[in-house]
Amino acid sequence: MSLETFRAETRSWLEEHCPVSMRTPMAADEYPGGGRRARFKNPETKVWLALCASKGFTAPTWPTEYGGAGLNVDEAQILRQEMMRIKARAPLVGMGLSMIGPALVEFGTDEQKSEHLPKIASGEIWWCQGYSEPNSGSDLASLQTKAIDKGDHFEITGSKVWTSYADKSDWIFCLVRTDFEATKHTGISFVLIDMASKGVSTRPIKLISGKSPFCETFFDEVQERRRRMLIGRRQRGVDGSKTAFALTSVNHDWRRRWRAIPEPRSPTSRRLIWGRPMASLQISPCVKKLPSTPWMTGPSV
């Protein structure tokens, strides 16, 4: 199919299926995060999510077998442009699409991809991030949450803090210490934990306003199957977390720029990330090859 034909078909589909209320600015209480406990104040938010998920448009560049649309970068760019043309809202947002999903694509096993990616793309599962700890914030490599190898499973004990929406999430991706003899940066593994597992609990952190998305998350001898939870190589968890962090940082920067301009700028944009021009960043290949969503897809850097 030519790009011209793809654009015409995409435009026609969006015009026919995007609800009127999904072409207005998104209210803070209509955030389409999905998950088993999702509540949709606006019923059309749920309708729009289901329609886009059925087309693979929530994660357009992911393979079709994982819930995506299998689009190439040019096609995904057209989808983004056509959604922006009618001011369509993102049908699904969150750490599943922007962080753990792309990390799974790069580092996950076939079993892990098949279990998690389709549920991320459909909005069935809401993910949260477990990095910071009470005594490990900026010095993340000093974290103490431990996962002890018990053969066919790990036993996780410890706590995380400032976990956004942990009390609403279905799964959490975490950095945990699996080797207490290694140097602090190399003894860390990147793992996935079901929030419904026995021994997992959360406690909201109330701010001065009386409300907060943040929680403390506790793991009390939580047992998870080894093959299900370990992402990438053991003791190399920082690799996966760096990929997830790089994706989020770059996606947020591109998303801010595109709110203000209808078409993408040159890849040589002078906007800085961490004090450096975007074009000079050395970013994981999955950032370049696998943009997660049309509203987070940008020119290659």
HELIX and SHEET records of a PDB file:
HELIX    1   1 LEU A    3  HIS A   17  1                                  15    
HELIX    2   2 VAL A   20  ARG A   23  5                                   4    
HELIX    3   3 ALA A   28  GLU A   30  5                                   3    
HELIX    4   4 PRO A   43  LYS A   55  1                                  13    
HELIX    5   5 THR A   64  TYR A   66  5                                   3    
HELIX    6   6 VAL A   73  ARG A   85  1                                  13    
HELIX    7   7 MET A   95  MET A   95  1                                   1    
HELIX    8   8 GLY A   96  ILE A  100  3                                   5    
HELIX    9   9 GLY A  101  PHE A  107  1                                   7    
HELIX   10  10 ASP A  110  SER A  122  1                                  13    
HELIX   11  11 LEU A  140  SER A  142  5                                   3    
HELIX   12  12 ARG A  226  MET A  229  1                                   4    
HELIX   13  13 GLY A  237  ALA A  260  1                                  24    
HELIX   14  14 MET A  278  SER A  280  5                                   3    
HELIX   15  15 PRO A  285  LYS A  289  1                                   5    
HELIX   16  16 PRO A  294  MET A  296  5                                   3    
SHEET    1   A 4 TRP A 127  GLY A 130  0                                        
SHEET    2   A 4 TRP A 171  ARG A 177  1                                        
SHEET    3   A 4 ILE A 188  ASP A 194 -1                                        
SHEET    4   A 4 LEU A 230  ILE A 231 -1                                        
SHEET    1   B 4 LYS A 146  ASP A 149  0                                        
SHEET    2   B 4 HIS A 153  LYS A 160 -1                                        
SHEET    3   B 4 CYS A 215  ARG A 225 -1                                        
SHEET    4   B 4 VAL A 200  PRO A 204 -1                                        
SHEET    1   C 2 LEU A 272  ILE A 273  0                                        
SHEET    2   C 2 ARG A 276  PRO A 277 -1                                        
END                                                                             
